[in-house]
Amino acid sequence: MKAEPIVLFDDGNHKCLMFDSLVTGEGVQSNQFLIVDGKHEALIDPGGDLTYTPLSIAASRYMNIRDMDYVFASHQDPDIIGAIDRWIVHTSAKIVTSKLWARFLPHLVSSYVTNELAGSVYDRIVSIPDGGANVRFGNSFIQCLPAHFMHSVGNLQFYDPVSRILFSGDLGASLGGADDHLPVRDFDRHIPDMIGFHRRYIASNKVCRLWANMIREMDVTMIVPQHGKRFEGPAMIDRFLNWVTEMECGIDLMAQDHYRCPVDYV
């Protein structure tokens, strides 16, 4: 575990910090994000049991965990929100997620649906509609963007207009690369670390093209996925948008051979 987070942005009042390499053992490494605006704090995709303790300890150096405003969850996977029960009990944060998954979150916190420590879980969930929404945060807001089928059917991404950072969840994710705390320097050499993940986990090229059209209309200076390296600067962001626009993935690659009755035993 790294002792210090990566500082993605800091203007003295508004900070964006990235924690990485918190997972030990066989779990998949992921990035967790803390945004601080004055006395307001929010975590993005904080993870599951493998990251809760190291993240809460590391983040407590930059905020009062108990008084945190929000936990933003891009989708429902365990490496995104698996430790939601602990964040519910140990903080006063509201949980921001797609309305499609909001109704399922109480299943993860059945022991705390209503208790004197956490209050009502239902009162703590902010359900984001399919079209996205802006969530007021400090002197600004966090924009919840629609990112359907990337890879979850109710996927969200989060844009911070102060830092102009897009937290892209699984889109742009890479696995197996070295120096994941650094930005991508050579896009062509980075493709092999991304392509397998995207072909498997992103639904189709159509949604990629629609998503890229949306992002091209925005003022984005950095795209930071939940796994692996980030994309910084106009040239690298443009390379990524062009690549993802042309990439075949998900159902684009399906054929009849993928839908046959199995003959093997396990």
N, C-alpha and C positions, 0 to 999 in steps of 0.2 A: 504494500500500500504506500502510495506517495504521501509524503508529509504535508505537502502544500498543493492546493488546487491550481489549475491553470486559470489565469486571469484572462478572460476573453474580452472584457471591457471594464473600464473604471474611469469615471470622470470626477471622482471625489464624492459624489452623492449616489450615483447609480452604478451598481456593479453586477457583472455576470461572471460567475465562477463555474468551472467544470471540474468535477471530481472523476477520476478514472482509476482503473486497476484496484478497485476496492474488493473485488471478488477473489477469494482464495479457493483452492481446490479445483474441482471439475466444472464449476459453473461458468457460463458464458460471460466474458467481460462486457461491461456496459458503462456508459457515461451517465452521470447524474449532474443536474444543474441547479444552481442557486442564484436567484436574482434578488438583489437588495436595492430598494429605493428609499433612501432616508432611513426611517424606522420600520419600513415594511419589508417583509421577506416572503419569497415563494420558492418552492422546490418544483422542478419539472422532472417527471419520470424517475422517482426516487428508488424504485427497485423493490426487491423482495427481502426475505430473511437474510440472505447472504450479504446484503449491503446495508441493512438497517443500522446495525450497531456502529460499524466504521463510519458511515455517512453521518449519523446523528452526532457522533463525537467530533468529526472534522468540521461539520457545518456549525456546530455550537460555538466555534471560535469567531464566527462572523454574524451570529444572530442569537436571539433568545428563542430556543426551540419551542418552548411552551406558547409563545405569543405569535408564532408564524401565521401569516394570513392565509396562504393557499398551498395546496398540493395539486399540481396539474398532471393529469394522466392522459397520454396520447391514445392509449387503448388498454385492453383488459389483461394483457399477458402478465405472468408472474414476475418477469424481470422488469416490469413497469410499475406494478402496483400491488405486488404480492404481500407486502408488509403493511397494507392499508390499516389493519387492525391496530398496529402499534402507533401509527401516525394519528389515528382517531383518538386513542386514549391519551397519548403523551403530548399532544398539541391541541390548540383550539382552531386549527386550520380548517377551512372549507375545502372540499375535494371537488375539483373541476374536471369533468369528463363528459364524453358524448352522452346524450340522453338515451342512446341505444344501450349503453352499458351501465348507466346510472342505476337502473332498477336491479341490476345483478350485484352491485357492490355490497348490499347488506348480507348477501350469502357468505361473503368473506369475513364479516365481522358479526356473526350471529350471536356471539357472547356479549356484544356491546351494542346491539340494536337500540336499546335504551338502558343506560345506566348512569349512576350519579357522577361518574368521572367524565364520561364522554358526552352526556346528554343524548338527544335523539340523533341517530346516524342520519336519518332522513332529512333533518334540518341542516345537516352539514354538507350535503351534496348539491353542487351547482350543475344542473343539466344543460349541456350546450346543444342547441338544435342543429339539424343537418347542415344548415347554411353557415354555421359558425357564429361567433359573437365576440364582442370586446368586453373584457373583464377589467373593471377599474382596479388600478393597482398603484398605490402611492400617488404621485403627481401625474401619472400617466395611465397606461392600460396595457394589458397583455391581449394580443389578438389571437383568438382561437380560429384557426383556418380549417376548412373542410379538406380532408385528405382521404376520402373514402377509398377503401380497397388497397391501401398502402400501409400495411398489408391487411389490417383489420377492416371489417365491413363498416365499422363506425369510427374510423380513424380521425384523429385531430393532429394538427401541427400547431406550434406556438411561435408567434412573432413578437419580438420586443422592439417597438418603434424608437426607443431611446438609443439602444445600441445598434439597431438595425440588424439584429441576429435572428435568423430563422432556425428554430429547433425542430428538425425534420423527422424525428422519430426513426423509424426503420428505413426510410428512403435516404439513400446515400450511404447506408451502413456498409462497413467492410469488416472482414474477419481474417485473422491470421497474419496481418501486417505487423511490421516492426515500428517502433516509435509512434504509437497511436496518439500520443499526447501532442504530436506535431501536426501542422496542416499538410495537406497534399502538396507536394512540390512537382511531381512528374505524373500528370494525369494518366498517360498511356500505361505507365508501369503500375499504376494503382488499379486499373480496370480488373485484372485477375483477382484481386482481393474483394471486389464488389460483385462481379457478374454472377457467380453461383448463388449468392444470397438473393439477389434481385430476381433471377429467373424463377426461384422457388417461392419467394414470399410476396412478391408484388403481383397483383392480379392480372394486369394486361397492359399492353402498350397504349391503349386508348386512354386509360386513366392517367398514365404518365404524361401524355401530350396535353390533356386538359389541365393537369396540375402545372406543367411548365408554362402554359399560357398565362395562368394566374400569377405565377411568380415573376414573370418578365414584366408585369405591370407594377411591381412593388420595388421599393428601395431597399434592397438586401445587400449587405456587405459581407455576410458570412452565413454559410449553411453548416449547421453542426448536427450530425446524426447521433443516434443513441449508441451506436457501436462504431469504433474506429476513428479514422481521421476526419478532419473538417475541411471545408472548402472556403478559402478566403480570397477576397478581391474579385473585381468584375470579370477578369479573364478566366479565372478558374471556375467561378460560378457559371459563366457562359458555357464553358466546356462541359460541365456536369449537366446543365439543362439540355444541351444539344445531344449528349450521350443518352440521357434518360428518355428523350423524345424519340430516339431511333431504336431503342432497345426492345427486343421481343422478350416477353416474360409471361409467367403464369399460364393462362388459358391459351395464349398465342402458341404455346409449344405443345399443347395437348393433341393426342391422336388416339385412334381406336385401341392401339396396343396398351394405352394407359388405363383402359377400362375393359379388363377381361377378368373372368373368375380365376382366382389363384389356384395353383396346383401344388405349391410347396407347403410344408409344415414347419412350424417353429416350436 
